Amino acid sequence: MKKPYKKLITIKMKQSTEANTFITLLKKNNIRITQLRFPGKEITFQLAHKDMSLIRKLRKQAKVRIEIRYSEPEIILQKDLKTGIGLILLLIVPLLLSRFIWQVDVEAQTVEIEDEVMDYLQKEVGIEFPVRKNAFISDNEIRQTMMRQFREFSWVHIMKNGSKVTISPQLAPKIEPPQNSSTNQYLVAGNNGVVTHFQIEKGIRKVEPNTTVYRGDVLVSGIMEYGEKSILIGAEGKVFVDYWLETSFTIPKTIEMEVLDDYGWNYQINWNQIGASIEQKSFKPLKSIVTYESYRMFHKKTEKISEKDIESVILPLLHEKMIYSLPLESAIKAEKLLHVSADDDTVKGKVLYLVNENIAKPHLIHQGE
């Protein structure tokens, strides 16, 4: 078995009579040809580097123009000037760019705070990009400056990842002063229902769990009876009851919706910024060399709703709508679809919800009660 040549050269030339003559001369001189291919109107093959002097001589005899590229088996990077320059740039350019901070992001609880902080950093602090890392403002100085400017911040987190700095201000918790509730009140039922549980802070319970109460009934008394004496203590708290709530709905039978097909980012390279960077002798124009914007592609789809789709499609939507309409701490324990009817244009129906809600309402104690 013959050993492969240690060094090979790749020959490329156009198909012509001179090219055929050149290949014939190579064979006559016992020069080994490998990887012979005919891509398009060209001819490519590999020869041993040791035959270079004879190859040049035969090329002159055949009067053919050839392109020579040095290559080695199983080696991706070629030993030529272009590869060397590319490797140098591949090592130097990232090293130079990594010495700068190119981006500062602000992550806050609201978009308004993010815009306000970013505007303050650029206009008041004077941060411009790119900026050398050793010239960038210190973490402690950023934190003190921002907390002095924004009194609502309790702390400012600063995270650095390569050439990117992320600033995350943390809002101080809002402390609401306790409201001085009147002791001259008791709690009455604002709706009918069956009592489930209590959350009483003060007062005397007047009803028991699993008891049916009606609107206006006293749930928690603000007067404590002690023998023949009455002591005014007031009433505070919550009383939760279960009650049935009936709602009706009417929706179009045919609905049109938009369905997402594809989404992503469109990138564009502005090569003119490289020339601008060289002219200005600054890295700042390179910041906008790559621009991108998001895109989403939709198609419109028309669906017809039948009575079978009510439980799987419509009821979950009605459930969410009902939850948002109820006060906080309320819950829907059960739901029943009473009836559904459909005609050519609409679907109608009624739904019964078992709601658990706080119905305790404060009511002033008048003199003589």
C-alpha positions as CSV (number, residue, x, y, z in Angstrom):
1,M,0.0,0.0,0.0
2,K,1.4,3.4,-1.0
3,K,1.8,6.0,1.6
4,P,0.0,9.4,1.0
5,Y,2.2,12.4,0.1
6,K,3.0,14.6,3.0
7,K,2.5,17.8,1.0
8,L,0.1,18.3,-1.9
9,I,-0.8,21.1,-4.2
10,T,-4.2,21.7,-5.8
11,I,-4.3,22.7,-9.5
12,K,-7.2,24.5,-11.0
13,M,-7.6,25.5,-14.7
14,K,-10.3,26.1,-17.3
15,Q,-11.3,23.3,-19.7
16,S,-9.5,23.7,-23.0
17,T,-7.3,22.0,-25.5
18,E,-4.2,23.3,-23.7
19,A,-5.5,21.8,-20.5
20,N,-5.8,18.4,-22.1
21,T,-2.3,18.7,-23.4
22,F,-1.0,19.6,-19.9
23,I,-2.7,16.6,-18.3
24,T,-1.3,14.3,-21.1
25,L,2.3,15.7,-20.4
26,L,1.9,15.0,-16.7
27,K,0.9,11.3,-17.4
28,K,3.9,10.9,-19.8
29,N,6.2,12.1,-17.1
30,N,4.8,9.7,-14.6
31,I,3.4,12.4,-12.3
32,R,0.7,11.0,-10.1
33,I,-2.7,12.8,-10.4
34,T,-5.3,12.5,-7.6
35,Q,-8.8,13.9,-6.9
36,L,-9.4,14.7,-10.5
37,R,-12.8,16.6,-10.8
38,F,-14.6,18.6,-13.5
39,P,-16.8,21.2,-11.6
40,G,-18.6,23.4,-14.2
41,K,-16.1,24.4,-16.9
42,E,-13.1,23.9,-14.7
43,I,-10.7,21.1,-14.0
44,T,-9.2,20.5,-10.5
45,F,-6.8,17.8,-9.3
46,Q,-4.0,17.3,-6.8
47,L,-0.2,16.7,-7.4
48,A,2.8,16.1,-5.2
49,H,4.6,19.2,-4.1
50,K,8.0,17.5,-4.9
51,D,7.2,17.7,-8.6
52,M,6.7,21.4,-8.6
53,S,9.7,22.3,-10.8
54,L,8.7,19.8,-13.4
55,I,5.0,20.9,-13.3
56,R,6.0,24.5,-14.0
57,K,8.1,23.3,-17.0
58,L,5.3,21.3,-18.5
59,R,2.8,24.1,-18.0
60,K,5.0,26.4,-20.2
61,Q,5.1,23.7,-22.8
62,A,1.4,23.3,-22.8
63,K,0.9,27.1,-22.7
64,V,-1.9,26.8,-20.2
65,R,-2.8,29.1,-17.3
66,I,-3.2,27.3,-13.9
67,E,-4.0,28.3,-10.4
68,I,-1.9,26.7,-7.6
69,R,-3.0,26.3,-4.0
70,Y,-1.0,24.5,-1.4
71,S,-2.9,22.1,0.7
72,E,-2.2,19.2,3.1
73,P,-4.4,16.1,3.8
74,E,-6.8,16.3,6.8
75,I,-5.8,19.9,7.6
76,I,-8.5,22.6,7.5
77,L,-6.3,25.6,7.8
78,Q,-4.0,26.1,4.9
79,K,-0.5,27.4,5.2
80,D,-0.8,30.5,3.1
81,L,-0.9,34.3,3.5
82,K,-4.7,34.7,3.5
83,T,-5.1,32.0,6.2
84,G,-2.4,33.6,8.3
85,I,-3.9,37.1,8.1
86,G,-7.3,35.7,8.9
87,L,-6.0,33.9,12.0
88,I,-4.3,37.1,13.2
89,L,-7.5,39.1,12.8
90,L,-9.5,36.4,14.4
91,L,-7.3,36.6,17.5
92,I,-6.6,40.4,17.6
93,V,-10.0,41.9,16.7
94,P,-12.0,40.0,19.5
95,L,-9.2,40.8,22.0
96,L,-9.4,44.5,21.1
97,L,-13.2,44.6,21.2
98,S,-13.4,42.8,24.5
99,R,-11.5,45.7,26.1
100,F,-14.6,47.9,25.6
101,I,-18.1,47.9,27.1
102,W,-20.6,48.0,24.2
103,Q,-24.0,47.7,25.8
104,V,-25.7,48.7,29.1
105,D,-29.1,47.2,29.8
106,V,-31.5,48.3,32.5
107,E,-33.9,45.7,33.9
108,A,-36.6,47.2,36.2
109,Q,-40.1,46.5,37.2
110,T,-41.7,48.8,34.7
111,V,-40.7,50.1,31.2
112,E,-41.0,53.7,32.4
113,I,-38.4,53.2,35.1
114,E,-36.1,51.5,32.6
115,D,-36.4,54.5,30.2
116,E,-35.9,57.0,33.0
117,V,-32.8,55.3,34.3
118,M,-31.3,54.9,30.8
119,D,-32.0,58.5,30.0
120,Y,-30.3,59.6,33.3
121,L,-27.2,57.5,32.6
122,Q,-26.7,58.9,29.2
123,K,-27.6,62.6,29.8
124,E,-26.6,63.2,33.4
125,V,-23.9,60.7,34.1
126,G,-22.6,61.0,30.5
127,I,-22.1,57.3,29.6
128,E,-21.4,56.8,25.9
129,F,-20.7,53.6,24.1
130,P,-18.3,52.1,23.4
131,V,-16.2,52.9,26.4
132,R,-13.0,51.3,27.7
133,K,-13.6,49.0,30.7
134,N,-10.9,50.7,32.8
135,A,-12.5,54.1,32.1
136,F,-16.0,53.0,32.9
137,I,-17.6,54.3,36.0
138,S,-17.2,52.1,39.1
139,D,-20.0,49.9,40.5
140,N,-20.0,51.8,43.8
141,E,-20.2,55.2,42.1
142,I,-23.1,54.1,39.8
143,R,-25.0,52.7,42.8
144,Q,-24.5,55.8,45.0
145,T,-25.4,58.2,42.1
146,M,-28.6,56.3,41.2
147,M,-29.8,55.9,44.8
148,R,-29.1,59.6,45.4
149,Q,-31.2,60.5,42.3
150,F,-33.9,57.9,42.7
151,R,-35.1,57.9,46.3
152,E,-37.5,55.0,45.6
153,F,-34.7,52.6,45.0
154,S,-33.6,50.4,47.9
155,W,-30.6,48.8,46.1
156,V,-29.0,48.7,42.6
157,H,-27.7,45.3,41.3
158,I,-24.9,45.6,38.7
159,M,-23.9,42.5,36.7
160,K,-21.1,42.4,34.2
161,N,-21.0,39.7,31.5
162,G,-18.2,40.3,29.0
163,S,-18.8,43.6,27.1
164,K,-22.3,44.0,28.6
165,V,-23.4,45.6,31.8
166,T,-26.9,45.0,33.3
167,I,-28.2,47.4,35.9
168,S,-31.2,46.1,37.9
169,P,-32.6,48.7,40.4
170,Q,-34.8,47.3,43.2
171,L,-37.7,49.4,44.4
172,A,-38.1,49.9,48.1
173,P,-41.3,48.3,49.5
174,K,-44.1,50.7,50.0
175,I,-45.1,51.0,53.6
176,E,-48.7,52.1,53.9
177,P,-49.6,53.8,57.2
178,P,-52.2,51.8,59.1
179,Q,-55.7,53.1,58.7
180,N,-57.5,54.0,61.8
181,S,-60.8,52.1,61.5
182,S,-63.8,53.4,63.3
183,T,-64.7,51.3,66.4
184,N,-68.3,52.6,66.0
185,Q,-69.2,49.9,63.4
186,Y,-70.4,46.3,62.9
187,L,-70.3,44.0,59.9
188,V,-73.4,43.1,57.9
189,A,-74.0,40.9,54.9
190,G,-73.8,42.5,51.5
191,N,-75.2,39.5,49.7
192,N,-77.1,36.3,50.4
193,G,-75.2,33.0,50.8
194,V,-74.0,30.2,53.1
195,V,-71.2,31.1,55.5
196,T,-68.0,29.0,55.0
197,H,-65.3,30.7,57.1
198,F,-64.3,33.8,59.0
199,Q,-61.3,36.1,59.2
200,I,-62.2,38.3,62.1
201,E,-59.8,40.7,63.7
202,K,-62.2,42.0,66.4
203,G,-65.9,41.8,67.2
204,I,-68.4,39.2,68.3
205,R,-69.5,36.5,65.8
206,K,-73.3,36.5,65.4
207,V,-73.6,33.6,62.9
208,E,-72.1,30.1,62.6
209,P,-70.5,28.4,59.6
210,N,-72.9,26.6,57.2
211,T,-75.6,29.1,58.1
212,T,-77.6,30.8,55.5
213,V,-77.5,34.6,55.7
214,Y,-79.3,37.3,53.8
215,R,-78.5,40.8,52.8
216,G,-78.5,43.1,55.8
217,D,-78.0,40.4,58.4
218,V,-75.5,41.2,61.2
219,L,-72.5,38.9,60.8
220,V,-70.1,40.4,63.4
221,S,-71.3,42.7,66.2
222,G,-69.2,45.6,67.4
223,I,-70.9,45.6,70.9
224,M,-69.8,43.2,73.6
225,E,-72.5,42.3,76.1
226,Y,-71.2,42.0,79.7
227,G,-74.1,41.2,82.1
228,E,-76.3,44.3,81.8
229,K,-73.5,46.4,80.4
230,S,-72.6,47.0,76.8
231,I,-69.1,47.7,75.7
232,L,-68.4,49.3,72.3
233,I,-65.4,47.4,70.7
234,G,-66.1,47.7,67.0
235,A,-65.9,45.0,64.3
236,E,-63.3,44.3,61.7
237,G,-62.7,41.3,59.5
238,K,-64.0,39.2,56.6
239,V,-66.8,36.7,56.3
240,F,-66.8,34.4,53.3
241,V,-69.9,32.8,51.9
242,D,-70.9,30.5,49.0
243,Y,-73.6,31.7,46.6
244,W,-74.7,30.8,43.1
245,L,-74.3,33.4,40.4
246,E,-76.0,33.0,37.0
247,T,-74.7,34.7,33.9
248,S,-75.7,34.6,30.2
249,F,-73.5,34.9,27.1
250,T,-74.0,35.6,23.4
251,I,-71.2,35.0,21.0
252,P,-71.0,35.0,17.2
253,K,-71.1,31.6,15.6
254,T,-68.3,32.4,13.2
255,I,-65.1,34.0,14.6
256,E,-62.0,35.2,12.8
257,M,-58.6,34.8,14.5
258,E,-55.0,35.3,13.6
259,V,-52.7,32.3,13.9
260,L,-48.9,32.8,14.3
261,D,-47.0,31.1,11.5
262,D,-43.4,32.2,12.1
263,Y,-41.4,34.7,14.1
264,G,-37.7,35.7,14.5
265,W,-35.2,38.4,13.8
266,N,-34.1,40.1,10.5
267,Y,-30.5,41.1,10.6
268,Q,-28.8,43.7,8.3
269,I,-25.1,44.6,8.0
270,N,-24.2,48.2,7.2
271,W,-20.7,47.9,5.7
272,N,-20.5,51.7,5.3
273,Q,-20.0,52.0,9.1
274,I,-16.6,50.3,8.8
275,G,-15.4,53.2,6.5
276,A,-17.0,55.7,8.9
277,S,-15.1,54.1,11.8
278,I,-11.8,54.4,9.9
279,E,-12.4,58.0,9.0
280,Q,-13.5,59.1,12.5
281,K,-10.8,56.9,14.1
282,S,-13.4,55.7,16.6
283,F,-15.2,52.5,17.4
284,K,-18.5,54.2,17.9
285,P,-19.8,53.8,14.3
286,L,-19.2,50.0,14.7
287,K,-22.0,49.9,17.2
288,S,-24.6,50.1,14.5
289,I,-22.9,47.9,11.9
290,V,-25.4,45.2,12.6
291,T,-29.1,46.2,12.9
292,Y,-32.0,43.9,13.6
293,E,-35.7,44.0,14.0
294,S,-38.2,41.3,15.1
295,Y,-40.9,40.0,12.8
296,R,-44.0,37.9,13.1
297,M,-46.0,36.3,10.4
298,F,-49.7,35.5,10.8
299,H,-52.5,34.1,8.7
300,K,-56.2,34.7,9.3
301,K,-58.3,31.7,10.1
302,T,-62.1,31.5,10.3
303,E,-63.6,29.0,12.8
304,K,-67.2,28.0,13.3
305,I,-68.3,27.4,16.9
306,S,-70.7,24.5,17.6
307,E,-72.5,23.5,20.7
308,K,-69.8,20.9,21.3
309,D,-67.1,23.6,21.5
310,I,-68.7,25.4,24.4
311,E,-67.2,23.3,27.2
312,S,-63.8,23.1,25.7
313,V,-63.4,26.6,24.2
314,I,-66.0,29.0,25.5
315,L,-66.3,28.0,29.2
316,P,-62.6,28.5,30.1
317,L,-62.7,32.0,28.6
318,L,-65.9,32.8,30.5
319,H,-64.3,31.4,33.7
320,E,-61.3,33.8,33.3
321,K,-63.5,36.7,32.6
322,M,-65.6,36.0,35.7
323,I,-62.5,35.7,37.9
324,Y,-61.3,39.1,36.9
325,S,-64.7,40.7,37.6
326,L,-64.8,39.4,41.2
327,P,-63.1,41.1,44.1
328,L,-59.7,39.9,45.4
329,E,-59.6,36.7,47.4
330,S,-62.8,35.5,45.7
331,A,-62.9,32.0,44.2
332,I,-65.1,30.0,41.8
333,K,-65.7,26.6,43.3
334,A,-67.9,25.1,40.6
335,E,-69.7,26.0,37.4
336,K,-72.6,24.4,35.6
337,L,-73.7,25.0,32.0
338,L,-77.5,25.4,32.2
339,H,-78.4,25.4,28.5
340,V,-77.1,26.3,25.1
341,S,-78.9,27.3,21.9
342,A,-77.5,28.1,18.5
343,D,-79.0,29.7,15.4
344,D,-77.4,30.7,12.0
345,D,-75.4,33.6,13.5
346,T,-75.0,33.3,17.3
347,V,-74.5,30.9,20.1
348,K,-76.4,31.7,23.3
349,G,-76.3,30.1,26.8
350,K,-76.4,30.5,30.5
351,V,-73.7,29.4,33.1
352,L,-74.2,29.0,36.8
353,Y,-71.1,29.7,39.0
354,L,-70.6,28.7,42.7
355,V,-68.7,31.7,44.1
356,N,-67.0,32.0,47.4
357,E,-66.6,35.7,48.3
358,N,-66.2,38.1,51.3
359,I,-69.6,39.7,51.8
360,A,-68.9,41.6,55.1
361,K,-69.7,45.3,54.8
362,P,-69.0,47.8,57.6
363,H,-72.1,49.5,59.0
364,L,-72.1,52.4,61.6
365,I,-73.6,51.8,65.0
366,H,-76.1,54.5,65.6
367,Q,-77.0,55.7,69.1
368,G,-79.6,53.6,70.8
369,E,-78.6,50.3,68.9
